[in-house]
Amino acid sequence: MRQGIPTSYWLFRWAWSALHAAILVALLAAFLIWALTDQQGAKALSGWFNWIEQLRRLLSSLIPYPWS
């Protein structure tokens, strides 16, 4: 026991944390494999940049600047 907390609690907590870390690593690996296959990641990133640029232009046209 550590500070009145049973050892089984700490074992469960470490096992649960290890399971979540393993799931995170598996999801990251799946994402990297997807992104590196057939330039899919580059295409998705390019699409996102285009969308963000359109949003930037829209917002900048809505807000007048005092010096323009």
PyMOL Python script that loads the backbone (N, CA, C, O; Angstrom):
from pymol import cmd

cmd.read_pdbstr("""\
ATOM      1  N   MET A   1       0.836  -1.195   0.000  1.00  0.00           N
ATOM      2  CA  MET A   1       0.000   0.000   0.000  1.00  0.00           C
ATOM      3  C   MET A   1       0.871   1.244   0.000  1.00  0.00           C
ATOM      4  O   MET A   1       1.883   1.325   0.695  1.00  0.00           O
ATOM      5  N   ARG A   2       0.454   2.184  -0.782  1.00  0.00           N
ATOM      6  CA  ARG A   2       1.163   3.448  -0.826  1.00  0.00           C
ATOM      7  C   ARG A   2       0.168   4.518  -0.406  1.00  0.00           C
ATOM      8  O   ARG A   2      -0.810   4.776  -1.107  1.00  0.00           O
ATOM      9  N   GLN A   3       0.417   5.130   0.726  1.00  0.00           N
ATOM     10  CA  GLN A   3      -0.438   6.167   1.291  1.00  0.00           C
ATOM     11  C   GLN A   3      -1.878   5.678   1.460  1.00  0.00           C
ATOM     12  O   GLN A   3      -2.824   6.422   1.200  1.00  0.00           O
ATOM     13  N   GLY A   4      -2.038   4.448   1.888  1.00  0.00           N
ATOM     14  CA  GLY A   4      -3.364   3.907   2.163  1.00  0.00           C
ATOM     15  C   GLY A   4      -4.104   3.412   0.933  1.00  0.00           C
ATOM     16  O   GLY A   4      -5.265   3.020   1.046  1.00  0.00           O
ATOM     17  N   ILE A   5      -3.478   3.415  -0.241  1.00  0.00           N
ATOM     18  CA  ILE A   5      -4.129   2.947  -1.470  1.00  0.00           C
ATOM     19  C   ILE A   5      -3.628   1.533  -1.753  1.00  0.00           C
ATOM     20  O   ILE A   5      -2.419   1.298  -1.753  1.00  0.00           O
ATOM     21  N   PRO A   6      -4.543   0.585  -1.994  1.00  0.00           N
ATOM     22  CA  PRO A   6      -4.131  -0.809  -2.202  1.00  0.00           C
ATOM     23  C   PRO A   6      -3.242  -0.974  -3.445  1.00  0.00           C
ATOM     24  O   PRO A   6      -3.321  -0.192  -4.392  1.00  0.00           O
ATOM     25  N   THR A   7      -2.407  -1.996  -3.413  1.00  0.00           N
ATOM     26  CA  THR A   7      -1.507  -2.293  -4.528  1.00  0.00           C
ATOM     27  C   THR A   7      -2.289  -2.647  -5.782  1.00  0.00           C
ATOM     28  O   THR A   7      -1.845  -2.344  -6.890  1.00  0.00           O
ATOM     29  N   SER A   8      -3.446  -3.285  -5.629  1.00  0.00           N
ATOM     30  CA  SER A   8      -4.239  -3.669  -6.797  1.00  0.00           C
ATOM     31  C   SER A   8      -4.690  -2.441  -7.598  1.00  0.00           C
ATOM     32  O   SER A   8      -4.808  -2.502  -8.821  1.00  0.00           O
ATOM     33  N   TYR A   9      -4.938  -1.341  -6.909  1.00  0.00           N
ATOM     34  CA  TYR A   9      -5.309  -0.104  -7.597  1.00  0.00           C
ATOM     35  C   TYR A   9      -4.174   0.362  -8.497  1.00  0.00           C
ATOM     36  O   TYR A   9      -4.402   0.726  -9.650  1.00  0.00           O
ATOM     37  N   TRP A  10      -2.943   0.351  -7.970  1.00  0.00           N
ATOM     38  CA  TRP A  10      -1.799   0.812  -8.751  1.00  0.00           C
ATOM     39  C   TRP A  10      -1.527  -0.124  -9.923  1.00  0.00           C
ATOM     40  O   TRP A  10      -1.172   0.333 -11.010  1.00  0.00           O
ATOM     41  N   LEU A  11      -1.690  -1.435  -9.712  1.00  0.00           N
ATOM     42  CA  LEU A  11      -1.509  -2.377 -10.820  1.00  0.00           C
ATOM     43  C   LEU A  11      -2.542  -2.123 -11.916  1.00  0.00           C
ATOM     44  O   LEU A  11      -2.200  -2.092 -13.098  1.00  0.00           O
ATOM     45  N   PHE A  12      -3.798  -1.942 -11.528  1.00  0.00           N
ATOM     46  CA  PHE A  12      -4.837  -1.663 -12.506  1.00  0.00           C
ATOM     47  C   PHE A  12      -4.563  -0.346 -13.228  1.00  0.00           C
ATOM     48  O   PHE A  12      -4.733  -0.254 -14.443  1.00  0.00           O
ATOM     49  N   ARG A  13      -4.143   0.661 -12.486  1.00  0.00           N
ATOM     50  CA  ARG A  13      -3.868   1.962 -13.089  1.00  0.00           C
ATOM     51  C   ARG A  13      -2.739   1.875 -14.106  1.00  0.00           C
ATOM     52  O   ARG A  13      -2.848   2.446 -15.191  1.00  0.00           O
ATOM     53  N   TRP A  14      -1.653   1.172 -13.779  1.00  0.00           N
ATOM     54  CA  TRP A  14      -0.537   1.019 -14.710  1.00  0.00           C
ATOM     55  C   TRP A  14      -0.940   0.190 -15.917  1.00  0.00           C
ATOM     56  O   TRP A  14      -0.532   0.507 -17.034  1.00  0.00           O
ATOM     57  N   ALA A  15      -1.724  -0.859 -15.728  1.00  0.00           N
ATOM     58  CA  ALA A  15      -2.170  -1.695 -16.843  1.00  0.00           C
ATOM     59  C   ALA A  15      -3.077  -0.894 -17.771  1.00  0.00           C
ATOM     60  O   ALA A  15      -2.957  -0.994 -18.993  1.00  0.00           O
ATOM     61  N   TRP A  16      -3.976  -0.104 -17.205  1.00  0.00           N
ATOM     62  CA  TRP A  16      -4.883   0.719 -17.998  1.00  0.00           C
ATOM     63  C   TRP A  16      -4.101   1.762 -18.787  1.00  0.00           C
ATOM     64  O   TRP A  16      -4.400   2.008 -19.956  1.00  0.00           O
ATOM     65  N   SER A  17      -3.104   2.373 -18.158  1.00  0.00           N
ATOM     66  CA  SER A  17      -2.267   3.359 -18.843  1.00  0.00           C
ATOM     67  C   SER A  17      -1.468   2.705 -19.967  1.00  0.00           C
ATOM     68  O   SER A  17      -1.328   3.286 -21.044  1.00  0.00           O
ATOM     69  N   ALA A  18      -0.949   1.512 -19.730  1.00  0.00           N
ATOM     70  CA  ALA A  18      -0.195   0.797 -20.761  1.00  0.00           C
ATOM     71  C   ALA A  18      -1.096   0.432 -21.938  1.00  0.00           C
ATOM     72  O   ALA A  18      -0.672   0.514 -23.090  1.00  0.00           O
ATOM     73  N   LEU A  19      -2.331   0.032 -21.658  1.00  0.00           N
ATOM     74  CA  LEU A  19      -3.282  -0.286 -22.726  1.00  0.00           C
ATOM     75  C   LEU A  19      -3.570   0.946 -23.570  1.00  0.00           C
ATOM     76  O   LEU A  19      -3.590   0.866 -24.798  1.00  0.00           O
ATOM     77  N   HIS A  20      -3.790   2.070 -22.931  1.00  0.00           N
ATOM     78  CA  HIS A  20      -4.052   3.303 -23.671  1.00  0.00           C
ATOM     79  C   HIS A  20      -2.832   3.736 -24.492  1.00  0.00           C
ATOM     80  O   HIS A  20      -2.984   4.212 -25.618  1.00  0.00           O
ATOM     81  N   ALA A  21      -1.650   3.578 -23.948  1.00  0.00           N
ATOM     82  CA  ALA A  21      -0.433   3.913 -24.695  1.00  0.00           C
ATOM     83  C   ALA A  21      -0.295   3.009 -25.917  1.00  0.00           C
ATOM     84  O   ALA A  21       0.090   3.478 -26.988  1.00  0.00           O
ATOM     85  N   ALA A  22      -0.599   1.730 -25.774  1.00  0.00           N
ATOM     86  CA  ALA A  22      -0.515   0.795 -26.901  1.00  0.00           C
ATOM     87  C   ALA A  22      -1.536   1.155 -27.980  1.00  0.00           C
ATOM     88  O   ALA A  22      -1.225   1.089 -29.169  1.00  0.00           O
ATOM     89  N   ILE A  23      -2.741   1.532 -27.581  1.00  0.00           N
ATOM     90  CA  ILE A  23      -3.763   1.942 -28.546  1.00  0.00           C
ATOM     91  C   ILE A  23      -3.315   3.207 -29.272  1.00  0.00           C
ATOM     92  O   ILE A  23      -3.486   3.316 -30.486  1.00  0.00           O
ATOM     93  N   LEU A  24      -2.751   4.152 -28.548  1.00  0.00           N
ATOM     94  CA  LEU A  24      -2.271   5.393 -29.154  1.00  0.00           C
ATOM     95  C   LEU A  24      -1.165   5.119 -30.162  1.00  0.00           C
ATOM     96  O   LEU A  24      -1.160   5.704 -31.245  1.00  0.00           O
ATOM     97  N   VAL A  25      -0.233   4.245 -29.828  1.00  0.00           N
ATOM     98  CA  VAL A  25       0.854   3.898 -30.746  1.00  0.00           C
ATOM     99  C   VAL A  25       0.290   3.211 -31.988  1.00  0.00           C
ATOM    100  O   VAL A  25       0.742   3.489 -33.099  1.00  0.00           O
ATOM    101  N   ALA A  26      -0.695   2.313 -31.820  1.00  0.00           N
ATOM    102  CA  ALA A  26      -1.295   1.625 -32.961  1.00  0.00           C
ATOM    103  C   ALA A  26      -2.023   2.611 -33.871  1.00  0.00           C
ATOM    104  O   ALA A  26      -1.921   2.512 -35.093  1.00  0.00           O
ATOM    105  N   LEU A  27      -2.752   3.557 -33.293  1.00  0.00           N
ATOM    106  CA  LEU A  27      -3.447   4.563 -34.110  1.00  0.00           C
ATOM    107  C   LEU A  27      -2.453   5.465 -34.837  1.00  0.00           C
ATOM    108  O   LEU A  27      -2.665   5.801 -36.002  1.00  0.00           O
ATOM    109  N   LEU A  28      -1.385   5.855 -34.173  1.00  0.00           N
ATOM    110  CA  LEU A  28      -0.360   6.680 -34.805  1.00  0.00           C
ATOM    111  C   LEU A  28       0.307   5.929 -35.952  1.00  0.00           C
ATOM    112  O   LEU A  28       0.549   6.506 -37.011  1.00  0.00           O
ATOM    113  N   ALA A  29       0.604   4.652 -35.750  1.00  0.00           N
ATOM    114  CA  ALA A  29       1.214   3.849 -36.807  1.00  0.00           C
ATOM    115  C   ALA A  29       0.263   3.710 -37.994  1.00  0.00           C
ATOM    116  O   ALA A  29       0.689   3.817 -39.144  1.00  0.00           O
ATOM    117  N   ALA A  30      -1.027   3.471 -37.722  1.00  0.00           N
ATOM    118  CA  ALA A  30      -2.006   3.359 -38.802  1.00  0.00           C
ATOM    119  C   ALA A  30      -2.106   4.665 -39.574  1.00  0.00           C
ATOM    120  O   ALA A  30      -2.199   4.652 -40.801  1.00  0.00           O
ATOM    121  N   PHE A  31      -2.087   5.789 -38.875  1.00  0.00           N
ATOM    122  CA  PHE A  31      -2.147   7.087 -39.539  1.00  0.00           C
ATOM    123  C   PHE A  31      -0.909   7.322 -40.403  1.00  0.00           C
ATOM    124  O   PHE A  31      -1.028   7.785 -41.537  1.00  0.00           O
ATOM    125  N   LEU A  32       0.266   7.011 -39.885  1.00  0.00           N
ATOM    126  CA  LEU A  32       1.491   7.212 -40.651  1.00  0.00           C
ATOM    127  C   LEU A  32       1.537   6.324 -41.886  1.00  0.00           C
ATOM    128  O   LEU A  32       1.975   6.763 -42.949  1.00  0.00           O
ATOM    129  N   ILE A  33       1.090   5.081 -41.758  1.00  0.00           N
ATOM    130  CA  ILE A  33       1.043   4.188 -42.918  1.00  0.00           C
ATOM    131  C   ILE A  33       0.086   4.748 -43.957  1.00  0.00           C
ATOM    132  O   ILE A  33       0.401   4.753 -45.147  1.00  0.00           O
ATOM    133  N   TRP A  34      -1.091   5.224 -43.522  1.00  0.00           N
ATOM    134  CA  TRP A  34      -2.053   5.814 -44.448  1.00  0.00           C
ATOM    135  C   TRP A  34      -1.472   7.053 -45.121  1.00  0.00           C
ATOM    136  O   TRP A  34      -1.612   7.230 -46.331  1.00  0.00           O
ATOM    137  N   ALA A  35      -0.823   7.906 -44.343  1.00  0.00           N
ATOM    138  CA  ALA A  35      -0.316   9.172 -44.868  1.00  0.00           C
ATOM    139  C   ALA A  35       0.821   8.964 -45.861  1.00  0.00           C
ATOM    140  O   ALA A  35       0.966   9.743 -46.803  1.00  0.00           O
ATOM    141  N   LEU A  36       1.613   7.945 -45.669  1.00  0.00           N
ATOM    142  CA  LEU A  36       2.759   7.718 -46.540  1.00  0.00           C
ATOM    143  C   LEU A  36       2.424   6.869 -47.762  1.00  0.00           C
ATOM    144  O   LEU A  36       3.257   6.724 -48.657  1.00  0.00           O
ATOM    145  N   THR A  37       1.223   6.309 -47.811  1.00  0.00           N
ATOM    146  CA  THR A  37       0.826   5.475 -48.938  1.00  0.00           C
ATOM    147  C   THR A  37       0.212   6.336 -50.030  1.00  0.00           C
ATOM    148  O   THR A  37      -0.766   7.044 -49.789  1.00  0.00           O
ATOM    149  N   ASP A  38       0.775   6.280 -51.215  1.00  0.00           N
ATOM    150  CA  ASP A  38       0.243   6.969 -52.400  1.00  0.00           C
ATOM    151  C   ASP A  38       0.036   8.467 -52.182  1.00  0.00           C
ATOM    152  O   ASP A  38      -0.892   9.049 -52.744  1.00  0.00           O
ATOM    153  N   GLN A  39       0.874   9.084 -51.390  1.00  0.00           N
ATOM    154  CA  GLN A  39       0.811  10.531 -51.157  1.00  0.00           C
ATOM    155  C   GLN A  39      -0.529  10.996 -50.593  1.00  0.00           C
ATOM    156  O   GLN A  39      -0.908  12.150 -50.794  1.00  0.00           O
ATOM    157  N   GLN A  40      -1.245  10.132 -49.898  1.00  0.00           N
ATOM    158  CA  GLN A  40      -2.549  10.505 -49.349  1.00  0.00           C
ATOM    159  C   GLN A  40      -2.421  11.589 -48.287  1.00  0.00           C
ATOM    160  O   GLN A  40      -3.266  12.481 -48.212  1.00  0.00           O
ATOM    161  N   GLY A  41      -1.392  11.525 -47.479  1.00  0.00           N
ATOM    162  CA  GLY A  41      -1.190  12.542 -46.458  1.00  0.00           C
ATOM    163  C   GLY A  41      -0.911  13.900 -47.073  1.00  0.00           C
ATOM    164  O   GLY A  41      -1.414  14.916 -46.594  1.00  0.00           O
ATOM    165  N   ALA A  42      -0.110  13.926 -48.133  1.00  0.00           N
ATOM    166  CA  ALA A  42       0.198  15.191 -48.805  1.00  0.00           C
ATOM    167  C   ALA A  42      -1.059  15.775 -49.441  1.00  0.00           C
ATOM    168  O   ALA A  42      -1.274  16.987 -49.404  1.00  0.00           O
ATOM    169  N   LYS A  43      -1.886  14.914 -50.022  1.00  0.00           N
ATOM    170  CA  LYS A  43      -3.136  15.386 -50.631  1.00  0.00           C
ATOM    171  C   LYS A  43      -4.071  15.959 -49.573  1.00  0.00           C
ATOM    172  O   LYS A  43      -4.679  17.009 -49.779  1.00  0.00           O
ATOM    173  N   ALA A  44      -4.185  15.274 -48.450  1.00  0.00           N
ATOM    174  CA  ALA A  44      -5.053  15.745 -47.378  1.00  0.00           C
ATOM    175  C   ALA A  44      -4.535  17.067 -46.810  1.00  0.00           C
ATOM    176  O   ALA A  44      -5.318  17.980 -46.545  1.00  0.00           O
ATOM    177  N   LEU A  45      -3.234  17.169 -46.625  1.00  0.00           N
ATOM    178  CA  LEU A  45      -2.644  18.400 -46.098  1.00  0.00           C
ATOM    179  C   LEU A  45      -2.826  19.554 -47.080  1.00  0.00           C
ATOM    180  O   LEU A  45      -3.119  20.679 -46.673  1.00  0.00           O
ATOM    181  N   SER A  46      -2.657  19.281 -48.354  1.00  0.00           N
ATOM    182  CA  SER A  46      -2.854  20.308 -49.374  1.00  0.00           C
ATOM    183  C   SER A  46      -4.307  20.786 -49.393  1.00  0.00           C
ATOM    184  O   SER A  46      -4.565  21.984 -49.501  1.00  0.00           O
ATOM    185  N   GLY A  47      -5.249  19.859 -49.288  1.00  0.00           N
ATOM    186  CA  GLY A  47      -6.658  20.235 -49.230  1.00  0.00           C
ATOM    187  C   GLY A  47      -6.976  21.085 -48.017  1.00  0.00           C
ATOM    188  O   GLY A  47      -7.746  22.041 -48.096  1.00  0.00           O
ATOM    189  N   TRP A  48      -6.369  20.722 -46.883  1.00  0.00           N
ATOM    190  CA  TRP A  48      -6.604  21.489 -45.664  1.00  0.00           C
ATOM    191  C   TRP A  48      -6.013  22.901 -45.797  1.00  0.00           C
ATOM    192  O   TRP A  48      -6.640  23.876 -45.384  1.00  0.00           O
ATOM    193  N   PHE A  49      -4.815  23.007 -46.369  1.00  0.00           N
ATOM    194  CA  PHE A  49      -4.220  24.332 -46.580  1.00  0.00           C
ATOM    195  C   PHE A  49      -5.064  25.183 -47.508  1.00  0.00           C
ATOM    196  O   PHE A  49      -5.227  26.381 -47.274  1.00  0.00           O
ATOM    197  N   ASN A  50      -5.606  24.578 -48.563  1.00  0.00           N
ATOM    198  CA  ASN A  50      -6.469  25.329 -49.479  1.00  0.00           C
ATOM    199  C   ASN A  50      -7.718  25.826 -48.763  1.00  0.00           C
ATOM    200  O   ASN A  50      -8.140  26.965 -48.962  1.00  0.00           O
ATOM    201  N   TRP A  51      -8.312  24.971 -47.926  1.00  0.00           N
ATOM    202  CA  TRP A  51      -9.513  25.353 -47.182  1.00  0.00           C
ATOM    203  C   TRP A  51      -9.205  26.502 -46.221  1.00  0.00           C
ATOM    204  O   TRP A  51      -9.972  27.460 -46.133  1.00  0.00           O
ATOM    205  N   ILE A  52      -8.090  26.409 -45.505  1.00  0.00           N
ATOM    206  CA  ILE A  52      -7.709  27.438 -44.534  1.00  0.00           C
ATOM    207  C   ILE A  52      -7.421  28.752 -45.252  1.00  0.00           C
ATOM    208  O   ILE A  52      -7.745  29.821 -44.734  1.00  0.00           O
ATOM    209  N   GLU A  53      -6.811  28.688 -46.445  1.00  0.00           N
ATOM    210  CA  GLU A  53      -6.529  29.901 -47.209  1.00  0.00           C
ATOM    211  C   GLU A  53      -7.827  30.556 -47.671  1.00  0.00           C
ATOM    212  O   GLU A  53      -7.946  31.780 -47.628  1.00  0.00           O
ATOM    213  N   GLN A  54      -8.799  29.766 -48.110  1.00  0.00           N
ATOM    214  CA  GLN A  54     -10.098  30.320 -48.501  1.00  0.00           C
ATOM    215  C   GLN A  54     -10.788  30.966 -47.304  1.00  0.00           C
ATOM    216  O   GLN A  54     -11.394  32.029 -47.433  1.00  0.00           O
ATOM    217  N   LEU A  55     -10.698  30.332 -46.152  1.00  0.00           N
ATOM    218  CA  LEU A  55     -11.291  30.889 -44.937  1.00  0.00           C
ATOM    219  C   LEU A  55     -10.599  32.205 -44.568  1.00  0.00           C
ATOM    220  O   LEU A  55     -11.264  33.165 -44.179  1.00  0.00           O
ATOM    221  N   ARG A  56      -9.280  32.252 -44.688  1.00  0.00           N
ATOM    222  CA  ARG A  56      -8.535  33.477 -44.384  1.00  0.00           C
ATOM    223  C   ARG A  56      -8.961  34.611 -45.305  1.00  0.00           C
ATOM    224  O   ARG A  56      -9.160  35.742 -44.861  1.00  0.00           O
ATOM    225  N   ARG A  57      -9.099  34.304 -46.579  1.00  0.00           N
ATOM    226  CA  ARG A  57      -9.512  35.341 -47.535  1.00  0.00           C
ATOM    227  C   ARG A  57     -10.925  35.831 -47.246  1.00  0.00           C
ATOM    228  O   ARG A  57     -11.199  37.028 -47.317  1.00  0.00           O
ATOM    229  N   LEU A  58     -11.818  34.903 -46.922  1.00  0.00           N
ATOM    230  CA  LEU A  58     -13.192  35.283 -46.602  1.00  0.00           C
ATOM    231  C   LEU A  58     -13.233  36.190 -45.381  1.00  0.00           C
ATOM    232  O   LEU A  58     -13.893  37.228 -45.400  1.00  0.00           O
ATOM    233  N   LEU A  59     -12.535  35.807 -44.327  1.00  0.00           N
ATOM    234  CA  LEU A  59     -12.541  36.612 -43.110  1.00  0.00           C
ATOM    235  C   LEU A  59     -11.871  37.964 -43.311  1.00  0.00           C
ATOM    236  O   LEU A  59     -12.320  38.967 -42.756  1.00  0.00           O
ATOM    237  N   SER A  60     -10.809  37.999 -44.093  1.00  0.00           N
ATOM    238  CA  SER A  60     -10.150  39.288 -44.308  1.00  0.00           C
ATOM    239  C   SER A  60     -10.994  40.208 -45.176  1.00  0.00           C
ATOM    240  O   SER A  60     -10.865  41.429 -45.079  1.00  0.00           O
ATOM    241  N   SER A  61     -11.855  39.654 -46.022  1.00  0.00           N
ATOM    242  CA  SER A  61     -12.735  40.517 -46.820  1.00  0.00           C
ATOM    243  C   SER A  61     -13.917  41.023 -45.993  1.00  0.00           C
ATOM    244  O   SER A  61     -14.528  42.030 -46.351  1.00  0.00           O
ATOM    245  N   LEU A  62     -14.245  40.352 -44.910  1.00  0.00           N
ATOM    246  CA  LEU A  62     -15.359  40.777 -44.060  1.00  0.00           C
ATOM    247  C   LEU A  62     -14.977  41.883 -43.092  1.00  0.00           C
ATOM    248  O   LEU A  62     -15.825  42.666 -42.666  1.00  0.00           O
ATOM    249  N   ILE A  63     -13.714  41.944 -42.751  1.00  0.00           N
ATOM    250  CA  ILE A  63     -13.257  42.910 -41.753  1.00  0.00           C
ATOM    251  C   ILE A  63     -12.528  44.045 -42.469  1.00  0.00           C
ATOM    252  O   ILE A  63     -11.441  43.832 -43.008  1.00  0.00           O
ATOM    253  N   PRO A  64     -13.108  45.251 -42.485  1.00  0.00           N
ATOM    254  CA  PRO A  64     -12.404  46.360 -43.141  1.00  0.00           C
ATOM    255  C   PRO A  64     -11.308  46.900 -42.233  1.00  0.00           C
ATOM    256  O   PRO A  64     -11.465  47.018 -41.018  1.00  0.00           O
ATOM    257  N   TYR A  65     -10.210  47.217 -42.868  1.00  0.00           N
ATOM    258  CA  TYR A  65      -9.108  47.809 -42.124  1.00  0.00           C
ATOM    259  C   TYR A  65      -9.213  49.326 -42.217  1.00  0.00           C
ATOM    260  O   TYR A  65      -9.606  49.840 -43.264  1.00  0.00           O
ATOM    261  N   PRO A  66      -8.878  50.053 -41.171  1.00  0.00           N
ATOM    262  CA  PRO A  66      -9.026  51.505 -41.185  1.00  0.00           C
ATOM    263  C   PRO A  66      -8.089  52.182 -42.182  1.00  0.00           C
ATOM    264  O   PRO A  66      -8.387  53.289 -42.629  1.00  0.00           O
ATOM    265  N   TRP A  67      -6.981  51.566 -42.543  1.00  0.00           N
ATOM    266  CA  TRP A  67      -6.032  52.197 -43.454  1.00  0.00           C
ATOM    267  C   TRP A  67      -6.270  51.816 -44.916  1.00  0.00           C
ATOM    268  O   TRP A  67      -5.553  52.282 -45.801  1.00  0.00           O
ATOM    269  N   SER A  68      -7.274  50.970 -45.173  1.00  0.00           N
ATOM    270  CA  SER A  68      -7.505  50.585 -46.578  1.00  0.00           C
ATOM    271  C   SER A  68      -8.696  51.291 -47.169  1.00  0.00           C
ATOM    272  O   SER A  68      -9.023  51.078 -48.336  1.00  0.00           O
TER     273      SER A  68
END
""", "prot")
cmd.dss("prot")
cmd.show_as("cartoon", "prot")
cmd.util.cbc("prot")
cmd.orient("prot")
